[in-house]
Amino acid sequence: MENIPVVIVCGGQGTRMGNTLTKKELIDIGGRPLLWHVMRIFSAYGHNRFILALGHLGDQVRRYFLEYEAMTRDVTIHLANPGNGHSQPRLNFAGDYDHPPWEVVMVDTGLEVGRATRLLRVADYLDNGRFFVAYGEAVANINLNALVNFHINHGKTATITGIRFNSQYGKIEADENDQVTVFAEKPPLPHWINGGFMLFEPEMLDIIRENYHQDLMETDVMPQLIQQNQLMLYQHTGYWQSMKTLHDARVLKKAWQESRPWQVW
């Protein structure tokens, strides 16, 4: 399986999280930021080149990875030891990683911009090949090998992963006499939504440039792909959860403590 670059969009403001001081993608889930979990899913399938499209609070993401070695491995610091020819503190790291070697590119793609702009601003790092696009806030026990095979076999420009989820409300149905015939608590919704984990051919960037009006993937680019018969849906029926609110964060923390349902590594 080829090592396909993974663009992770993590530039939004996360307004639905409330007034948190920590960037949403860096909220701790089981001792690691949620963004790390997203990256670990791709890494489990051999995709270890990450391009992080930064924006709001991008400095926090940069700081996390710049300090990654010291914060995740055993470290010995040699201080005030000029006799060894070192005028600066010297660090020695020990211990194994719990993932393959990662290449992480961090790109400032702007504050008040949409996903289309963010993709265009990381284009130079994509090596003119196919690439994943993921959200830094959503995890799933998705089989990425199956997704890649699906994408290659259909031969189209774009694949998005569709997921279904339960309604947050109960469902009631009644007959013509107003007698209740169905009372279901939070039933599954019948339609698919975009769960991220998208895979694009390089032509996707040209389509974005040609249809770049309001910087909106959803209203500018996706309809154009549909019109050209170039958009396919990979149906994921397993676990999927995003983090839009503090309630979602609690759901993810509890799920990781109880069963780790997106751990594919």
C-alpha positions as a Markdown table, in Angstrom:
| # | Residue | x | y | z |
|---|---|---|---|---|
| 1 | Met | 0.0 | 0.0 | 0.0 |
| 2 | Glu | 1.4 | 3.4 | -1.0 |
| 3 | Asn | 2.2 | 6.0 | 1.6 |
| 4 | Ile | -0.5 | 8.6 | 0.6 |
| 5 | Pro | -0.1 | 12.1 | 2.1 |
| 6 | Val | -2.8 | 13.0 | 4.6 |
| 7 | Val | -4.0 | 16.6 | 4.7 |
| 8 | Ile | -5.7 | 17.2 | 8.1 |
| 9 | Val | -7.8 | 20.3 | 8.3 |
| 10 | Cys | -7.5 | 21.8 | 11.7 |
| 11 | Gly | -7.8 | 25.6 | 11.2 |
| 12 | Gly | -11.3 | 26.3 | 12.5 |
| 13 | Gln | -12.2 | 28.2 | 15.5 |
| 14 | Gly | -14.3 | 25.5 | 17.2 |
| 15 | Thr | -16.9 | 28.0 | 18.4 |
| 16 | Arg | -19.3 | 25.3 | 19.5 |
| 17 | Met | -16.8 | 24.1 | 22.1 |
| 18 | Gly | -17.3 | 27.3 | 24.0 |
| 19 | Asn | -14.6 | 29.5 | 25.4 |
| 20 | Thr | -11.9 | 26.9 | 25.8 |
| 21 | Leu | -8.2 | 27.9 | 26.0 |
| 22 | Thr | -7.1 | 24.6 | 24.3 |
| 23 | Lys | -7.5 | 24.2 | 20.6 |
| 24 | Lys | -10.2 | 21.6 | 19.9 |
| 25 | Glu | -8.0 | 19.1 | 18.1 |
| 26 | Leu | -5.6 | 19.1 | 21.0 |
| 27 | Ile | -8.1 | 18.2 | 23.7 |
| 28 | Asp | -6.8 | 15.2 | 25.6 |
| 29 | Ile | -8.4 | 11.9 | 25.0 |
| 30 | Gly | -6.8 | 9.1 | 27.0 |
| 31 | Gly | -3.5 | 10.9 | 27.4 |
| 32 | Arg | -3.1 | 12.1 | 23.8 |
| 33 | Pro | -4.6 | 14.9 | 21.8 |
| 34 | Leu | -7.6 | 14.0 | 19.5 |
| 35 | Leu | -5.4 | 15.0 | 16.5 |
| 36 | Trp | -2.9 | 12.4 | 17.5 |
| 37 | His | -5.6 | 9.7 | 17.4 |
| 38 | Val | -6.7 | 10.8 | 13.9 |
| 39 | Met | -3.0 | 10.6 | 12.7 |
| 40 | Arg | -2.6 | 7.2 | 14.4 |
| 41 | Ile | -5.5 | 5.8 | 12.4 |
| 42 | Phe | -3.8 | 6.7 | 9.2 |
| 43 | Ser | -0.4 | 5.5 | 10.4 |
| 44 | Ala | -1.9 | 2.1 | 11.2 |
| 45 | Tyr | -2.4 | 1.6 | 7.5 |
| 46 | Gly | 1.1 | 2.9 | 6.5 |
| 47 | His | 0.2 | 6.5 | 5.7 |
| 48 | Asn | 2.7 | 8.5 | 7.7 |
| 49 | Arg | 3.1 | 11.8 | 5.8 |
| 50 | Phe | 0.9 | 14.5 | 7.4 |
| 51 | Ile | 0.2 | 18.0 | 6.2 |
| 52 | Leu | -1.6 | 20.0 | 8.9 |
| 53 | Ala | -3.6 | 22.9 | 7.5 |
| 54 | Leu | -3.4 | 25.4 | 10.4 |
| 55 | Gly | -5.3 | 28.5 | 11.2 |
| 56 | His | -6.9 | 29.5 | 14.5 |
| 57 | Leu | -4.6 | 28.7 | 17.4 |
| 58 | Gly | -2.1 | 27.1 | 15.0 |
| 59 | Asp | 0.7 | 28.0 | 17.4 |
| 60 | Gln | -0.6 | 25.5 | 19.9 |
| 61 | Val | -0.4 | 22.7 | 17.3 |
| 62 | Arg | 3.1 | 23.8 | 16.3 |
| 63 | Arg | 4.2 | 23.8 | 19.9 |
| 64 | Tyr | 2.8 | 20.4 | 20.5 |
| 65 | Phe | 4.9 | 18.8 | 17.7 |
| 66 | Leu | 8.0 | 20.9 | 18.4 |
| 67 | Glu | 7.9 | 19.5 | 21.9 |
| 68 | Tyr | 6.7 | 16.1 | 20.9 |
| 69 | Glu | 10.0 | 14.2 | 21.5 |
| 70 | Ala | 10.5 | 15.7 | 25.0 |
| 71 | Met | 6.9 | 15.2 | 26.0 |
| 72 | Thr | 6.4 | 11.6 | 24.8 |
| 73 | Arg | 9.8 | 9.8 | 25.4 |
| 74 | Asp | 12.2 | 9.4 | 28.3 |
| 75 | Val | 14.6 | 12.2 | 28.2 |
| 76 | Thr | 18.0 | 13.0 | 29.8 |
| 77 | Ile | 19.1 | 16.6 | 29.9 |
| 78 | His | 22.8 | 17.5 | 30.3 |
| 79 | Leu | 23.1 | 21.0 | 31.8 |
| 80 | Ala | 26.2 | 23.2 | 32.4 |
| 81 | Asn | 28.6 | 20.7 | 31.1 |
| 82 | Pro | 31.0 | 22.7 | 28.9 |
| 83 | Gly | 33.7 | 20.1 | 29.4 |
| 84 | Asn | 32.1 | 17.9 | 26.7 |
| 85 | Gly | 32.2 | 20.7 | 24.2 |
| 86 | His | 28.5 | 21.5 | 24.5 |
| 87 | Ser | 27.7 | 25.2 | 25.2 |
| 88 | Gln | 24.0 | 24.5 | 25.1 |
| 89 | Pro | 21.9 | 21.9 | 27.1 |
| 90 | Arg | 22.1 | 18.5 | 25.4 |
| 91 | Leu | 19.2 | 16.1 | 25.2 |
| 92 | Asn | 19.2 | 12.3 | 24.9 |
| 93 | Phe | 16.0 | 10.5 | 24.2 |
| 94 | Ala | 15.2 | 6.9 | 25.1 |
| 95 | Gly | 12.3 | 4.6 | 24.7 |
| 96 | Asp | 10.4 | 3.4 | 21.7 |
| 97 | Tyr | 7.7 | 5.2 | 19.7 |
| 98 | Asp | 4.2 | 3.6 | 19.6 |
| 99 | His | 3.9 | 4.5 | 15.9 |
| 100 | Pro | 6.1 | 4.4 | 12.8 |
| 101 | Pro | 8.2 | 7.5 | 11.9 |
| 102 | Trp | 6.0 | 10.4 | 11.0 |
| 103 | Glu | 6.7 | 13.3 | 8.7 |
| 104 | Val | 4.6 | 16.3 | 9.9 |
| 105 | Val | 4.3 | 19.5 | 7.8 |
| 106 | Met | 2.6 | 22.4 | 9.4 |
| 107 | Val | 1.3 | 25.1 | 7.1 |
| 108 | Asp | -0.4 | 28.4 | 8.1 |
| 109 | Thr | -3.3 | 28.4 | 5.8 |
| 110 | Gly | -5.1 | 31.5 | 7.2 |
| 111 | Leu | -7.6 | 32.4 | 9.9 |
| 112 | Glu | -10.9 | 33.3 | 8.2 |
| 113 | Val | -10.8 | 30.9 | 5.2 |
| 114 | Gly | -12.6 | 27.8 | 4.1 |
| 115 | Arg | -11.5 | 24.3 | 3.3 |
| 116 | Ala | -11.0 | 25.1 | -0.4 |
| 117 | Thr | -8.4 | 27.7 | 0.4 |
| 118 | Arg | -6.7 | 25.5 | 2.9 |
| 119 | Leu | -6.3 | 22.7 | 0.4 |
| 120 | Leu | -4.9 | 25.1 | -2.3 |
| 121 | Arg | -2.4 | 26.5 | 0.2 |
| 122 | Val | -0.9 | 23.1 | 1.0 |
| 123 | Ala | -0.8 | 21.9 | -2.7 |
| 124 | Asp | 2.9 | 22.3 | -2.9 |
| 125 | Tyr | 3.4 | 19.5 | -0.4 |
| 126 | Leu | 1.3 | 16.9 | -2.1 |
| 127 | Asp | 3.8 | 15.7 | -4.7 |
| 128 | Asn | 1.2 | 15.8 | -7.6 |
| 129 | Gly | -0.4 | 12.5 | -6.4 |
| 130 | Arg | -3.5 | 11.3 | -4.7 |
| 131 | Phe | -4.1 | 12.5 | -1.2 |
| 132 | Phe | -6.3 | 12.0 | 1.8 |
| 133 | Val | -8.2 | 14.9 | 3.5 |
| 134 | Ala | -9.4 | 14.4 | 7.0 |
| 135 | Tyr | -10.8 | 16.4 | 9.8 |
| 136 | Gly | -8.7 | 16.8 | 13.0 |
| 137 | Glu | -11.9 | 16.3 | 15.1 |
| 138 | Ala | -13.3 | 13.0 | 13.9 |
| 139 | Val | -12.2 | 9.4 | 14.6 |
| 140 | Ala | -13.5 | 6.1 | 13.2 |
| 141 | Asn | -12.6 | 2.4 | 13.1 |
| 142 | Ile | -12.5 | 2.8 | 9.3 |
| 143 | Asn | -10.7 | 0.2 | 7.1 |
| 144 | Leu | -8.5 | 2.6 | 5.0 |
| 145 | Asn | -7.2 | -0.3 | 2.8 |
| 146 | Ala | -10.8 | -1.0 | 1.8 |
| 147 | Leu | -11.3 | 2.7 | 1.2 |
| 148 | Val | -8.2 | 3.0 | -1.0 |
| 149 | Asn | -9.2 | -0.1 | -3.0 |
| 150 | Phe | -12.7 | 1.2 | -3.5 |
| 151 | His | -11.3 | 4.5 | -4.8 |
| 152 | Ile | -8.8 | 2.9 | -7.2 |
| 153 | Asn | -11.4 | 0.5 | -8.6 |
| 154 | His | -14.0 | 3.1 | -9.4 |
| 155 | Gly | -11.4 | 5.4 | -11.1 |
| 156 | Lys | -13.1 | 8.7 | -10.3 |
| 157 | Thr | -11.6 | 11.9 | -8.9 |
| 158 | Ala | -13.0 | 11.9 | -5.4 |
| 159 | Thr | -14.2 | 9.6 | -2.7 |
| 160 | Ile | -15.9 | 10.7 | 0.5 |
| 161 | Thr | -16.7 | 8.5 | 3.4 |
| 162 | Gly | -20.4 | 8.5 | 4.4 |
| 163 | Ile | -21.5 | 7.7 | 7.9 |
| 164 | Arg | -24.9 | 7.3 | 9.5 |
| 165 | Phe | -25.7 | 8.3 | 13.0 |
| 166 | Asn | -28.6 | 8.3 | 15.4 |
| 167 | Ser | -31.0 | 11.1 | 15.8 |
| 168 | Gln | -30.6 | 13.2 | 18.9 |
| 169 | Tyr | -34.4 | 13.0 | 19.3 |
| 170 | Gly | -36.9 | 10.3 | 19.7 |
| 171 | Lys | -39.2 | 9.4 | 16.8 |
| 172 | Ile | -43.0 | 9.2 | 17.0 |
| 173 | Glu | -45.4 | 8.1 | 14.3 |
| 174 | Ala | -49.2 | 8.1 | 14.5 |
| 175 | Asp | -52.1 | 6.9 | 12.3 |
| 176 | Glu | -54.9 | 8.9 | 10.8 |
| 177 | Asn | -56.7 | 8.8 | 14.2 |
| 178 | Asp | -53.6 | 10.2 | 16.0 |
| 179 | Gln | -53.0 | 6.9 | 17.7 |
| 180 | Val | -49.3 | 6.4 | 18.2 |
| 181 | Thr | -47.9 | 3.4 | 16.2 |
| 182 | Val | -44.2 | 4.0 | 16.6 |
| 183 | Phe | -42.2 | 5.3 | 19.6 |
| 184 | Ala | -38.5 | 4.9 | 19.0 |
| 185 | Glu | -35.8 | 6.5 | 21.2 |
| 186 | Lys | -33.1 | 8.2 | 19.0 |
| 187 | Pro | -33.5 | 6.0 | 16.0 |
| 188 | Pro | -30.9 | 5.8 | 13.1 |
| 189 | Leu | -31.3 | 8.5 | 10.5 |
| 190 | Pro | -31.9 | 7.3 | 7.0 |
| 191 | His | -29.4 | 9.5 | 5.2 |
| 192 | Trp | -25.6 | 9.6 | 4.9 |
| 193 | Ile | -23.4 | 12.5 | 6.0 |
| 194 | Asn | -19.8 | 13.3 | 5.2 |
| 195 | Gly | -17.6 | 11.8 | 7.9 |
| 196 | Gly | -14.3 | 13.0 | 6.4 |
| 197 | Phe | -11.7 | 10.4 | 5.5 |
| 198 | Met | -11.8 | 11.6 | 1.9 |
| 199 | Leu | -9.5 | 10.5 | -0.9 |
| 200 | Phe | -8.8 | 12.7 | -3.9 |
| 201 | Glu | -6.8 | 12.5 | -7.1 |
| 202 | Pro | -4.6 | 15.5 | -8.0 |
| 203 | Glu | -7.2 | 16.7 | -10.5 |
| 204 | Met | -9.2 | 17.7 | -7.4 |
| 205 | Leu | -7.0 | 20.8 | -7.0 |
| 206 | Asp | -7.8 | 21.9 | -10.6 |
| 207 | Ile | -11.5 | 21.5 | -10.0 |
| 208 | Ile | -11.2 | 23.6 | -6.9 |
| 209 | Arg | -9.4 | 26.4 | -8.8 |
| 210 | Glu | -11.9 | 26.3 | -11.6 |
| 211 | Asn | -14.9 | 26.5 | -9.2 |
| 212 | Tyr | -13.4 | 28.9 | -6.6 |
| 213 | His | -16.2 | 31.3 | -5.9 |
| 214 | Gln | -17.1 | 31.5 | -2.2 |
| 215 | Asp | -14.3 | 29.2 | -0.9 |
| 216 | Leu | -16.9 | 26.6 | 0.0 |
| 217 | Met | -16.2 | 23.0 | -0.7 |
| 218 | Glu | -19.8 | 22.0 | 0.0 |
| 219 | Thr | -21.5 | 24.5 | -2.3 |
| 220 | Asp | -18.9 | 25.2 | -4.9 |
| 221 | Val | -16.7 | 22.1 | -5.4 |
| 222 | Met | -18.8 | 19.1 | -4.5 |
| 223 | Pro | -21.7 | 20.0 | -6.8 |
| 224 | Gln | -19.3 | 20.4 | -9.7 |
| 225 | Leu | -17.9 | 16.9 | -8.9 |
| 226 | Ile | -21.4 | 15.5 | -9.0 |
| 227 | Gln | -22.1 | 17.2 | -12.3 |
| 228 | Gln | -19.0 | 15.7 | -13.8 |
| 229 | Asn | -19.8 | 12.2 | -12.3 |
| 230 | Gln | -16.6 | 12.3 | -10.4 |
| 231 | Leu | -17.8 | 11.9 | -6.7 |
| 232 | Met | -18.2 | 8.5 | -5.1 |
| 233 | Leu | -19.4 | 7.4 | -1.6 |
| 234 | Tyr | -17.6 | 4.9 | 0.5 |
| 235 | Gln | -20.1 | 3.6 | 3.1 |
| 236 | His | -18.7 | 3.2 | 6.6 |
| 237 | Thr | -21.1 | 1.4 | 8.9 |
| 238 | Gly | -18.7 | 1.0 | 11.9 |
| 239 | Tyr | -17.8 | 3.4 | 14.7 |
| 240 | Trp | -17.5 | 7.1 | 14.0 |
| 241 | Gln | -17.5 | 10.1 | 16.3 |
| 242 | Ser | -16.7 | 13.8 | 15.8 |
| 243 | Met | -16.0 | 16.4 | 18.5 |
| 244 | Lys | -18.0 | 19.6 | 17.9 |
| 245 | Thr | -19.1 | 20.3 | 21.5 |
| 246 | Leu | -17.9 | 19.7 | 25.1 |
| 247 | His | -20.5 | 16.9 | 25.3 |
| 248 | Asp | -18.8 | 15.2 | 22.3 |
| 249 | Ala | -15.5 | 15.5 | 24.1 |
| 250 | Arg | -17.0 | 13.7 | 27.1 |
| 251 | Val | -18.5 | 11.0 | 24.8 |
| 252 | Leu | -15.0 | 10.4 | 23.3 |
| 253 | Lys | -13.3 | 10.3 | 26.6 |
| 254 | Lys | -15.7 | 7.8 | 28.0 |
| 255 | Ala | -15.6 | 5.6 | 24.9 |
| 256 | Trp | -11.8 | 5.5 | 25.0 |
| 257 | Gln | -11.8 | 4.5 | 28.7 |
| 258 | Glu | -14.4 | 1.8 | 28.1 |
| 259 | Ser | -13.6 | 0.1 | 24.8 |
| 260 | Arg | -11.4 | 2.2 | 22.5 |
| 261 | Pro | -13.7 | 1.7 | 19.6 |
| 262 | Trp | -11.6 | 3.5 | 17.0 |
| 263 | Gln | -8.3 | 1.9 | 17.9 |
| 264 | Val | -7.3 | 0.1 | 14.7 |
| 265 | Trp | -3.6 | 0.0 | 15.7 |
